[in-house]
Amino acid sequence: MKPKTVLLFALLILAQNAVSGGLNELIKQNVYGTARPSRQSIENVQQGVMPRLWIHVRSNEQQKAVSDKLDWFRRIQLNGINIEIRPIQLVQSGPAESQLRFFRKQDKAEAVQLLRELRKILPQLRLQDLSERYKNYEAAYAGHYELWLAPNVTMINAR
């Protein structure tokens, strides 16, 4: 890890330890007040883990289509928390069908919830569980999701 990352991580841990039990209880109440979150989701919120979505596109046209709908993507919530949309990735290759990928077994419930939301604009989207392949991979962090658009996706109909 880079020194700045380690320092930021250490500061976050110190800040979390300094937080009173009342705030932790409020976080739990907020999370429980939404659609029945999983235990892992509650732990992610308490640890400051925000779900992140990386969107992979194959062409400039797809990139523009996604860019035009970024506000819609940013309104997606998982267990009452807005998902963080990471920079759009223009890639040369990928799967033949559109996929939502997740990398940790503990994230499956959230991935299914995210899949339901994304299917509103991408009905043919498939869920791809890569947790077994990445189970020993340290970079597979909680709440990391990837949307891979198939080459034939030309429009995204989001409101």
WOTAJO-V116749 format. One record per backbone hydrogen bond with DSSP energy under -1.0 kcal/mol. NH is the residue of the N-H (numbers start at 1). CO is the residue of the C=O. Records with the same first field share a line. If there is no record, write none. Layout:
BEGIN
NH->CO / CO
END
This chain:
BEGIN
6->2
7->3
8->4
9->5
10->6
11->7
12->8
13->9
14->10
15->11
16->12
17->13
18->14
24->20
25->21
26->22
27->23
28->24
29->25
30->26
31->27
32->28
33->29
34->31
42->38
43->39
44->40
45->41
46->42
47->43
48->45
49->44
52->143
53->84
54->145
56->147
57->89
63->59
64->60
65->61
66->62
67->63
68->64
69->66
70->67
73->69
74->70
76->73
78->81
81->78
83->76
84->51
86->53
89->55
91->57
99->148
100->126
101->146
102->128
107->104
108->105
111->107
112->108
113->109
114->110
115->111
116->112
117->113
118->114
119->115
120->117
121->118
122->118
125->122
126->98
128->100
130->102
134->130
137->134
140->137
141->139
144->141
145->52
146->101
147->54
148->99
149->56
153->150
158->156
END
